[in-house]
């Protein structure tokens, strides 16, 4: 079966800008050889700290920026090789929901206008009852159509944002930290809504987060990134219950009573450390970690880790 989305050896380097010590000499290695695939009606979660490359990856898939090399194949076609005009039909199929539900909605627009504008952007027009139905699908009532976004809570605004993308019936929905701006109770409700919508509509999710606790329940596959590289990837329960990379272990511990305190600060992705990129903070680092970069290898079936000592954690 052909994957809905397939990313192959994606690389993106940005020239160092003003304020960096290596201005004019170095590059920010935002993505440095990323490969994965996403199937239909599947949730693929990308987890990592700020600077790991999550948002850059999303922008490339949305064709907002171009990669330096590699490919993004959507429904069998490499969308990195086509023009913006050729990509236009795909804009209906690939949609995004942002982190802040308030800033992603124009306060001058009524809810109805928000939905209609989304349709107009892809050349679609629905009947009034279709707008009502999509609002009911996300747990809102049709009588809110003439109200403005600033009149609603954060959770309600995020439901409006979800309705805005569902109105065009996408096949892939990129969720960029969609619940991090909400309190815990609202987070759970939005995640439950997303799961329900996926069951009903068969949408695939690319879920971006810094929090493994949040993505654990909703994910089919989890990919952990650090400084533009994949450090671990596998089925959600595999990764969460038996993490095979010290970095993943530290991320999981952040939401427990037994927190793993990493040493030092995250390294610069301009002056990337030699060997394993995580060795400067790793509690288990040895000489080989400083000298040789570990490949992303299948440690157990379907479970990949980029760590010289991954088998020690089995």
Secondary structure, 3 states (H helix, E strand, C coil): CCCCEEEEEEEEEEECCCCCCCCCCCEEEEEEEEEEEECCCCEEEEECCCCCCHHHHHHHHCCCCCCCEEEEEECCEEHHHCCHHHHHHHHCCEEEECCCCCCCCCCCCEHHHHHHHHHHHCCCCCCHHHHHHHHHHCCCCHHHCCCEHHHCCHHHHHHHHHHHHHCCCCCEEEEECCCCCCCHHHHHHHHHHHHHHHHHHCCEEEEEECCHHHHHHHCCEEEEEECCEEEEEEEHHHHHHCCCCHHHHHHHHCCCCCCCCCCCCCCCCCCCCCCCCCCCCCCCCCHHHHHCCCCCEEEECCEEECCCCHHHHC
